[in-house]
Amino acid sequence: MKILKLLFQFGQLNTSGIAQRLGTNYGITMRHLSLLEKEGVVTHRLSGKTRFFRFTNTLKARAIMKLLEEWGVIPTIGETVLRLRI
């Protein structure tokens, strides 16, 4: 949940940035991101050797974002969609 919250707040982050913000190591963070990617919730792009992760535009990912929004954990989906289009 913490990874999802970070990705929604920042739009995209690299693995090290996520690990640093969560106070975990790279390996643990990468395992969690790999599971989220396998489930179709997040995707990554490569910039050199750096992987930047972000939410996908799947029904599952949108449902998770809506749930987080309902809990008041993150900005509204409309605000995020505007930010992701920039």
Jmol script that loads the backbone (N, CA, C; Angstrom):
load data "model"
ATOM      1  N   MET A   1       0.812  -1.186   0.000  1.00  0.00           N
ATOM      2  CA  MET A   1       0.000   0.000   0.000  1.00  0.00           C
ATOM      3  C   MET A   1       0.865   1.263   0.000  1.00  0.00           C
ATOM      4  N   LYS A   2       1.963   1.220   0.723  1.00  0.00           N
ATOM      5  CA  LYS A   2       2.825   2.401   0.792  1.00  0.00           C
ATOM      6  C   LYS A   2       3.446   2.711  -0.569  1.00  0.00           C
ATOM      7  N   ILE A   3       3.825   1.669  -1.296  1.00  0.00           N
ATOM      8  CA  ILE A   3       4.385   1.883  -2.635  1.00  0.00           C
ATOM      9  C   ILE A   3       3.337   2.511  -3.535  1.00  0.00           C
ATOM     10  N   LEU A   4       2.116   2.002  -3.477  1.00  0.00           N
ATOM     11  CA  LEU A   4       1.039   2.535  -4.312  1.00  0.00           C
ATOM     12  C   LEU A   4       0.767   3.993  -3.984  1.00  0.00           C
ATOM     13  N   LYS A   5       0.773   4.315  -2.700  1.00  0.00           N
ATOM     14  CA  LYS A   5       0.552   5.698  -2.289  1.00  0.00           C
ATOM     15  C   LYS A   5       1.647   6.612  -2.845  1.00  0.00           C
ATOM     16  N   LEU A   6       2.898   6.181  -2.742  1.00  0.00           N
ATOM     17  CA  LEU A   6       4.007   6.982  -3.267  1.00  0.00           C
ATOM     18  C   LEU A   6       3.893   7.197  -4.771  1.00  0.00           C
ATOM     19  N   LEU A   7       3.596   6.127  -5.497  1.00  0.00           N
ATOM     20  CA  LEU A   7       3.485   6.250  -6.948  1.00  0.00           C
ATOM     21  C   LEU A   7       2.349   7.182  -7.335  1.00  0.00           C
ATOM     22  N   PHE A   8       1.270   7.137  -6.588  1.00  0.00           N
ATOM     23  CA  PHE A   8       0.158   8.020  -6.907  1.00  0.00           C
ATOM     24  C   PHE A   8       0.509   9.467  -6.589  1.00  0.00           C
ATOM     25  N   GLN A   9       1.193   9.687  -5.497  1.00  0.00           N
ATOM     26  CA  GLN A   9       1.561  11.052  -5.111  1.00  0.00           C
ATOM     27  C   GLN A   9       2.580  11.674  -6.060  1.00  0.00           C
ATOM     28  N   PHE A  10       3.559  10.871  -6.517  1.00  0.00           N
ATOM     29  CA  PHE A  10       4.643  11.409  -7.325  1.00  0.00           C
ATOM     30  C   PHE A  10       4.478  11.153  -8.826  1.00  0.00           C
ATOM     31  N   GLY A  11       3.532  10.313  -9.202  1.00  0.00           N
ATOM     32  CA  GLY A  11       3.343   9.989 -10.616  1.00  0.00           C
ATOM     33  C   GLY A  11       4.242   8.853 -11.052  1.00  0.00           C
ATOM     34  N   GLN A  12       5.527   8.991 -10.819  1.00  0.00           N
ATOM     35  CA  GLN A  12       6.481   7.915 -11.091  1.00  0.00           C
ATOM     36  C   GLN A  12       7.713   8.115 -10.224  1.00  0.00           C
ATOM     37  N   LEU A  13       8.318   7.018  -9.865  1.00  0.00           N
ATOM     38  CA  LEU A  13       9.549   7.035  -9.070  1.00  0.00           C
ATOM     39  C   LEU A  13      10.424   5.871  -9.491  1.00  0.00           C
ATOM     40  N   ASN A  14      11.726   6.026  -9.282  1.00  0.00           N
ATOM     41  CA  ASN A  14      12.600   4.874  -9.535  1.00  0.00           C
ATOM     42  C   ASN A  14      12.657   4.003  -8.289  1.00  0.00           C
ATOM     43  N   THR A  15      13.186   2.813  -8.461  1.00  0.00           N
ATOM     44  CA  THR A  15      13.208   1.829  -7.372  1.00  0.00           C
ATOM     45  C   THR A  15      13.948   2.357  -6.149  1.00  0.00           C
ATOM     46  N   SER A  16      15.089   2.965  -6.357  1.00  0.00           N
ATOM     47  CA  SER A  16      15.870   3.491  -5.230  1.00  0.00           C
ATOM     48  C   SER A  16      15.126   4.609  -4.502  1.00  0.00           C
ATOM     49  N   GLY A  17      14.437   5.466  -5.258  1.00  0.00           N
ATOM     50  CA  GLY A  17      13.654   6.540  -4.650  1.00  0.00           C
ATOM     51  C   GLY A  17      12.524   6.007  -3.777  1.00  0.00           C
ATOM     52  N   ILE A  18      11.892   4.940  -4.245  1.00  0.00           N
ATOM     53  CA  ILE A  18      10.825   4.316  -3.454  1.00  0.00           C
ATOM     54  C   ILE A  18      11.414   3.697  -2.197  1.00  0.00           C
ATOM     55  N   ALA A  19      12.495   2.932  -2.360  1.00  0.00           N
ATOM     56  CA  ALA A  19      13.132   2.269  -1.211  1.00  0.00           C
ATOM     57  C   ALA A  19      13.569   3.286  -0.167  1.00  0.00           C
ATOM     58  N   GLN A  20      14.157   4.378  -0.615  1.00  0.00           N
ATOM     59  CA  GLN A  20      14.635   5.414   0.313  1.00  0.00           C
ATOM     60  C   GLN A  20      13.472   6.021   1.090  1.00  0.00           C
ATOM     61  N   ARG A  21      12.383   6.350   0.397  1.00  0.00           N
ATOM     62  CA  ARG A  21      11.234   6.965   1.062  1.00  0.00           C
ATOM     63  C   ARG A  21      10.553   6.016   2.047  1.00  0.00           C
ATOM     64  N   LEU A  22      10.639   4.704   1.780  1.00  0.00           N
ATOM     65  CA  LEU A  22      10.013   3.719   2.661  1.00  0.00           C
ATOM     66  C   LEU A  22      10.953   3.204   3.744  1.00  0.00           C
ATOM     67  N   GLY A  23      12.242   3.509   3.608  1.00  0.00           N
ATOM     68  CA  GLY A  23      13.212   3.017   4.588  1.00  0.00           C
ATOM     69  C   GLY A  23      13.487   1.530   4.449  1.00  0.00           C
ATOM     70  N   THR A  24      13.358   1.009   3.218  1.00  0.00           N
ATOM     71  CA  THR A  24      13.651  -0.399   2.961  1.00  0.00           C
ATOM     72  C   THR A  24      14.825  -0.486   1.995  1.00  0.00           C
ATOM     73  N   ASN A  25      15.264  -1.713   1.737  1.00  0.00           N
ATOM     74  CA  ASN A  25      16.378  -1.852   0.801  1.00  0.00           C
ATOM     75  C   ASN A  25      15.861  -2.074  -0.620  1.00  0.00           C
ATOM     76  N   TYR A  26      16.768  -1.985  -1.561  1.00  0.00           N
ATOM     77  CA  TYR A  26      16.443  -2.081  -2.984  1.00  0.00           C
ATOM     78  C   TYR A  26      15.794  -3.425  -3.323  1.00  0.00           C
ATOM     79  N   GLY A  27      16.352  -4.517  -2.821  1.00  0.00           N
ATOM     80  CA  GLY A  27      15.864  -5.861  -3.146  1.00  0.00           C
ATOM     81  C   GLY A  27      14.422  -6.089  -2.727  1.00  0.00           C
ATOM     82  N   ILE A  28      14.097  -5.703  -1.511  1.00  0.00           N
ATOM     83  CA  ILE A  28      12.717  -5.863  -1.015  1.00  0.00           C
ATOM     84  C   ILE A  28      11.764  -5.011  -1.843  1.00  0.00           C
ATOM     85  N   THR A  29      12.166  -3.782  -2.109  1.00  0.00           N
ATOM     86  CA  THR A  29      11.320  -2.888  -2.896  1.00  0.00           C
ATOM     87  C   THR A  29      11.103  -3.446  -4.295  1.00  0.00           C
ATOM     88  N   MET A  30      12.146  -3.953  -4.911  1.00  0.00           N
ATOM     89  CA  MET A  30      12.044  -4.506  -6.259  1.00  0.00           C
ATOM     90  C   MET A  30      11.126  -5.720  -6.290  1.00  0.00           C
ATOM     91  N   ARG A  31      11.172  -6.553  -5.256  1.00  0.00           N
ATOM     92  CA  ARG A  31      10.272  -7.723  -5.191  1.00  0.00           C
ATOM     93  C   ARG A  31       8.823  -7.284  -5.165  1.00  0.00           C
ATOM     94  N   HIS A  32       8.515  -6.279  -4.356  1.00  0.00           N
ATOM     95  CA  HIS A  32       7.141  -5.781  -4.273  1.00  0.00           C
ATOM     96  C   HIS A  32       6.698  -5.154  -5.596  1.00  0.00           C
ATOM     97  N   LEU A  33       7.591  -4.378  -6.199  1.00  0.00           N
ATOM     98  CA  LEU A  33       7.268  -3.759  -7.486  1.00  0.00           C
ATOM     99  C   LEU A  33       7.056  -4.812  -8.567  1.00  0.00           C
ATOM    100  N   SER A  34       7.847  -5.864  -8.543  1.00  0.00           N
ATOM    101  CA  SER A  34       7.695  -6.944  -9.522  1.00  0.00           C
ATOM    102  C   SER A  34       6.344  -7.621  -9.383  1.00  0.00           C
ATOM    103  N   LEU A  35       5.900  -7.837  -8.148  1.00  0.00           N
ATOM    104  CA  LEU A  35       4.576  -8.427  -7.922  1.00  0.00           C
ATOM    105  C   LEU A  35       3.468  -7.506  -8.422  1.00  0.00           C
ATOM    106  N   LEU A  36       3.602  -6.223  -8.139  1.00  0.00           N
ATOM    107  CA  LEU A  36       2.601  -5.259  -8.608  1.00  0.00           C
ATOM    108  C   LEU A  36       2.584  -5.184 -10.132  1.00  0.00           C
ATOM    109  N   GLU A  37       3.756  -5.300 -10.739  1.00  0.00           N
ATOM    110  CA  GLU A  37       3.827  -5.276 -12.197  1.00  0.00           C
ATOM    111  C   GLU A  37       3.217  -6.549 -12.789  1.00  0.00           C
ATOM    112  N   LYS A  38       3.495  -7.674 -12.173  1.00  0.00           N
ATOM    113  CA  LYS A  38       2.932  -8.951 -12.628  1.00  0.00           C
ATOM    114  C   LYS A  38       1.408  -8.926 -12.577  1.00  0.00           C
ATOM    115  N   GLU A  39       0.863  -8.249 -11.585  1.00  0.00           N
ATOM    116  CA  GLU A  39      -0.593  -8.137 -11.434  1.00  0.00           C
ATOM    117  C   GLU A  39      -1.203  -7.063 -12.328  1.00  0.00           C
ATOM    118  N   GLY A  40      -0.369  -6.322 -13.034  1.00  0.00           N
ATOM    119  CA  GLY A  40      -0.870  -5.319 -13.969  1.00  0.00           C
ATOM    120  C   GLY A  40      -1.240  -3.988 -13.338  1.00  0.00           C
ATOM    121  N   VAL A  41      -0.764  -3.751 -12.131  1.00  0.00           N
ATOM    122  CA  VAL A  41      -1.096  -2.516 -11.420  1.00  0.00           C
ATOM    123  C   VAL A  41      -0.101  -1.409 -11.754  1.00  0.00           C
ATOM    124  N   VAL A  42       1.172  -1.768 -11.883  1.00  0.00           N
ATOM    125  CA  VAL A  42       2.197  -0.789 -12.229  1.00  0.00           C
ATOM    126  C   VAL A  42       2.965  -1.272 -13.452  1.00  0.00           C
ATOM    127  N   THR A  43       3.659  -0.365 -14.075  1.00  0.00           N
ATOM    128  CA  THR A  43       4.534  -0.671 -15.194  1.00  0.00           C
ATOM    129  C   THR A  43       5.809   0.141 -15.018  1.00  0.00           C
ATOM    130  N   HIS A  44       6.829  -0.191 -15.784  1.00  0.00           N
ATOM    131  CA  HIS A  44       8.068   0.570 -15.674  1.00  0.00           C
ATOM    132  C   HIS A  44       8.578   0.950 -17.054  1.00  0.00           C
ATOM    133  N   ARG A  45       9.415   1.975 -17.058  1.00  0.00           N
ATOM    134  CA  ARG A  45      10.153   2.355 -18.258  1.00  0.00           C
ATOM    135  C   ARG A  45      11.604   2.458 -17.847  1.00  0.00           C
ATOM    136  N   LEU A  46      12.466   2.158 -18.782  1.00  0.00           N
ATOM    137  CA  LEU A  46      13.901   2.232 -18.517  1.00  0.00           C
ATOM    138  C   LEU A  46      14.473   3.543 -19.015  1.00  0.00           C
ATOM    139  N   SER A  47      15.331   4.114 -18.209  1.00  0.00           N
ATOM    140  CA  SER A  47      16.115   5.275 -18.605  1.00  0.00           C
ATOM    141  C   SER A  47      17.551   4.910 -18.264  1.00  0.00           C
ATOM    142  N   GLY A  48      18.270   4.407 -19.251  1.00  0.00           N
ATOM    143  CA  GLY A  48      19.580   3.831 -18.984  1.00  0.00           C
ATOM    144  C   GLY A  48      19.380   2.536 -18.219  1.00  0.00           C
ATOM    145  N   LYS A  49      19.959   2.452 -17.032  1.00  0.00           N
ATOM    146  CA  LYS A  49      19.773   1.275 -16.183  1.00  0.00           C
ATOM    147  C   LYS A  49      18.719   1.486 -15.101  1.00  0.00           C
ATOM    148  N   THR A  50      18.134   2.669 -15.080  1.00  0.00           N
ATOM    149  CA  THR A  50      17.180   3.025 -14.029  1.00  0.00           C
ATOM    150  C   THR A  50      15.761   2.702 -14.459  1.00  0.00           C
ATOM    151  N   ARG A  51      15.017   2.017 -13.590  1.00  0.00           N
ATOM    152  CA  ARG A  51      13.615   1.702 -13.836  1.00  0.00           C
ATOM    153  C   ARG A  51      12.731   2.709 -13.114  1.00  0.00           C
ATOM    154  N   PHE A  52      11.865   3.354 -13.869  1.00  0.00           N
ATOM    155  CA  PHE A  52      10.886   4.272 -13.306  1.00  0.00           C
ATOM    156  C   PHE A  52       9.526   3.595 -13.338  1.00  0.00           C
ATOM    157  N   PHE A  53       8.889   3.491 -12.175  1.00  0.00           N
ATOM    158  CA  PHE A  53       7.597   2.823 -12.063  1.00  0.00           C
ATOM    159  C   PHE A  53       6.469   3.833 -11.957  1.00  0.00           C
ATOM    160  N   ARG A  54       5.310   3.443 -12.508  1.00  0.00           N
ATOM    161  CA  ARG A  54       4.095   4.257 -12.423  1.00  0.00           C
ATOM    162  C   ARG A  54       2.893   3.327 -12.523  1.00  0.00           C
ATOM    163  N   PHE A  55       1.712   3.860 -12.185  1.00  0.00           N
ATOM    164  CA  PHE A  55       0.485   3.094 -12.328  1.00  0.00           C
ATOM    165  C   PHE A  55       0.205   2.820 -13.800  1.00  0.00           C
ATOM    166  N   THR A  56      -0.428   1.684 -14.076  1.00  0.00           N
ATOM    167  CA  THR A  56      -0.927   1.412 -15.419  1.00  0.00           C
ATOM    168  C   THR A  56      -2.303   2.051 -15.553  1.00  0.00           C
ATOM    169  N   ASN A  57      -2.867   1.970 -16.727  1.00  0.00           N
ATOM    170  CA  ASN A  57      -4.208   2.498 -16.951  1.00  0.00           C
ATOM    171  C   ASN A  57      -5.205   1.345 -17.069  1.00  0.00           C
ATOM    172  N   THR A  58      -5.026   0.313 -16.260  1.00  0.00           N
ATOM    173  CA  THR A  58      -5.914  -0.845 -16.286  1.00  0.00           C
ATOM    174  C   THR A  58      -7.070  -0.632 -15.314  1.00  0.00           C
ATOM    175  N   LEU A  59      -8.096  -1.429 -15.492  1.00  0.00           N
ATOM    176  CA  LEU A  59      -9.244  -1.373 -14.597  1.00  0.00           C
ATOM    177  C   LEU A  59      -8.817  -1.645 -13.156  1.00  0.00           C
ATOM    178  N   LYS A  60      -7.941  -2.607 -12.977  1.00  0.00           N
ATOM    179  CA  LYS A  60      -7.458  -2.955 -11.631  1.00  0.00           C
ATOM    180  C   LYS A  60      -6.729  -1.778 -10.983  1.00  0.00           C
ATOM    181  N   ALA A  61      -5.853  -1.132 -11.728  1.00  0.00           N
ATOM    182  CA  ALA A  61      -5.097   0.009 -11.195  1.00  0.00           C
ATOM    183  C   ALA A  61      -6.026   1.168 -10.867  1.00  0.00           C
ATOM    184  N   ARG A  62      -6.996   1.428 -11.753  1.00  0.00           N
ATOM    185  CA  ARG A  62      -7.944   2.519 -11.490  1.00  0.00           C
ATOM    186  C   ARG A  62      -8.797   2.223 -10.265  1.00  0.00           C
ATOM    187  N   ALA A  63      -9.154   0.958 -10.056  1.00  0.00           N
ATOM    188  CA  ALA A  63      -9.932   0.587  -8.875  1.00  0.00           C
ATOM    189  C   ALA A  63      -9.131   0.819  -7.595  1.00  0.00           C
ATOM    190  N   ILE A  64      -7.857   0.493  -7.628  1.00  0.00           N
ATOM    191  CA  ILE A  64      -6.996   0.722  -6.462  1.00  0.00           C
ATOM    192  C   ILE A  64      -6.872   2.218  -6.187  1.00  0.00           C
ATOM    193  N   MET A  65      -6.678   3.010  -7.242  1.00  0.00           N
ATOM    194  CA  MET A  65      -6.569   4.457  -7.058  1.00  0.00           C
ATOM    195  C   MET A  65      -7.863   5.025  -6.483  1.00  0.00           C
ATOM    196  N   LYS A  66      -8.996   4.524  -6.949  1.00  0.00           N
ATOM    197  CA  LYS A  66     -10.294   4.987  -6.444  1.00  0.00           C
ATOM    198  C   LYS A  66     -10.443   4.627  -4.964  1.00  0.00           C
ATOM    199  N   LEU A  67     -10.031   3.428  -4.594  1.00  0.00           N
ATOM    200  CA  LEU A  67     -10.089   3.003  -3.197  1.00  0.00           C
ATOM    201  C   LEU A  67      -9.228   3.900  -2.313  1.00  0.00           C
ATOM    202  N   LEU A  68      -8.015   4.185  -2.756  1.00  0.00           N
ATOM    203  CA  LEU A  68      -7.136   5.067  -1.987  1.00  0.00           C
ATOM    204  C   LEU A  68      -7.731   6.461  -1.873  1.00  0.00           C
ATOM    205  N   GLU A  69      -8.363   6.915  -2.945  1.00  0.00           N
ATOM    206  CA  GLU A  69      -9.018   8.222  -2.926  1.00  0.00           C
ATOM    207  C   GLU A  69     -10.155   8.232  -1.900  1.00  0.00           C
ATOM    208  N   GLU A  70     -10.958   7.178  -1.884  1.00  0.00           N
ATOM    209  CA  GLU A  70     -12.080   7.085  -0.936  1.00  0.00           C
ATOM    210  C   GLU A  70     -11.591   7.097   0.504  1.00  0.00           C
ATOM    211  N   TRP A  71     -10.445   6.489   0.751  1.00  0.00           N
ATOM    212  CA  TRP A  71      -9.877   6.472   2.096  1.00  0.00           C
ATOM    213  C   TRP A  71      -9.250   7.801   2.457  1.00  0.00           C
ATOM    214  N   GLY A  72      -9.162   8.719   1.493  1.00  0.00           N
ATOM    215  CA  GLY A  72      -8.571  10.020   1.757  1.00  0.00           C
ATOM    216  C   GLY A  72      -7.066   9.991   1.843  1.00  0.00           C
ATOM    217  N   VAL A  73      -6.461   8.973   1.271  1.00  0.00           N
ATOM    218  CA  VAL A  73      -5.020   8.800   1.359  1.00  0.00           C
ATOM    219  C   VAL A  73      -4.289   9.623   0.315  1.00  0.00           C
ATOM    220  N   ILE A  74      -4.930   9.865  -0.814  1.00  0.00           N
ATOM    221  CA  ILE A  74      -4.266  10.483  -1.954  1.00  0.00           C
ATOM    222  C   ILE A  74      -5.159  11.534  -2.586  1.00  0.00           C
ATOM    223  N   PRO A  75      -4.613  12.352  -3.495  1.00  0.00           N
ATOM    224  CA  PRO A  75      -5.429  13.345  -4.196  1.00  0.00           C
ATOM    225  C   PRO A  75      -6.501  12.669  -5.038  1.00  0.00           C
ATOM    226  N   THR A  76      -7.451  13.430  -5.501  1.00  0.00           N
ATOM    227  CA  THR A  76      -8.511  12.863  -6.327  1.00  0.00           C
ATOM    228  C   THR A  76      -7.941  12.364  -7.639  1.00  0.00           C
ATOM    229  N   ILE A  77      -8.624  11.415  -8.245  1.00  0.00           N
ATOM    230  CA  ILE A  77      -8.176  10.840  -9.508  1.00  0.00           C
ATOM    231  C   ILE A  77      -8.068  11.929 -10.569  1.00  0.00           C
ATOM    232  N   GLY A  78      -9.003  12.855 -10.611  1.00  0.00           N
ATOM    233  CA  GLY A  78      -8.949  13.934 -11.597  1.00  0.00           C
ATOM    234  C   GLY A  78      -7.673  14.732 -11.501  1.00  0.00           C
ATOM    235  N   GLU A  79      -7.238  15.039 -10.296  1.00  0.00           N
ATOM    236  CA  GLU A  79      -5.996  15.788 -10.112  1.00  0.00           C
ATOM    237  C   GLU A  79      -4.806  14.984 -10.624  1.00  0.00           C
ATOM    238  N   THR A  80      -4.810  13.688 -10.375  1.00  0.00           N
ATOM    239  CA  THR A  80      -3.703  12.844 -10.783  1.00  0.00           C
ATOM    240  C   THR A  80      -3.682  12.659 -12.288  1.00  0.00           C
ATOM    241  N   VAL A  81      -4.837  12.478 -12.898  1.00  0.00           N
ATOM    242  CA  VAL A  81      -4.888  12.321 -14.349  1.00  0.00           C
ATOM    243  C   VAL A  81      -4.299  13.562 -15.018  1.00  0.00           C
ATOM    244  N   LEU A  82      -4.624  14.731 -14.503  1.00  0.00           N
ATOM    245  CA  LEU A  82      -4.058  15.955 -15.059  1.00  0.00           C
ATOM    246  C   LEU A  82      -2.546  15.956 -14.908  1.00  0.00           C
ATOM    247  N   ARG A  83      -2.059  15.534 -13.749  1.00  0.00           N
ATOM    248  CA  ARG A  83      -0.623  15.531 -13.489  1.00  0.00           C
ATOM    249  C   ARG A  83       0.081  14.515 -14.399  1.00  0.00           C
ATOM    250  N   LEU A  84      -0.533  13.336 -14.616  1.00  0.00           N
ATOM    251  CA  LEU A  84       0.099  12.302 -15.426  1.00  0.00           C
ATOM    252  C   LEU A  84       0.137  12.677 -16.903  1.00  0.00           C
ATOM    253  N   ARG A  85      -0.752  13.530 -17.363  1.00  0.00           N
ATOM    254  CA  ARG A  85      -0.772  13.931 -18.764  1.00  0.00           C
ATOM    255  C   ARG A  85       0.298  14.949 -19.094  1.00  0.00           C
ATOM    256  N   ILE A  86       0.849  15.596 -18.091  1.00  0.00           N
ATOM    257  CA  ILE A  86       1.860  16.645 -18.316  1.00  0.00           C
ATOM    258  C   ILE A  86       3.153  16.044 -18.773  1.00  0.00           C
TER     259      ILE A  86
END
end "model"
wireframe off; spacefill off
backbone 0.3
color backbone group
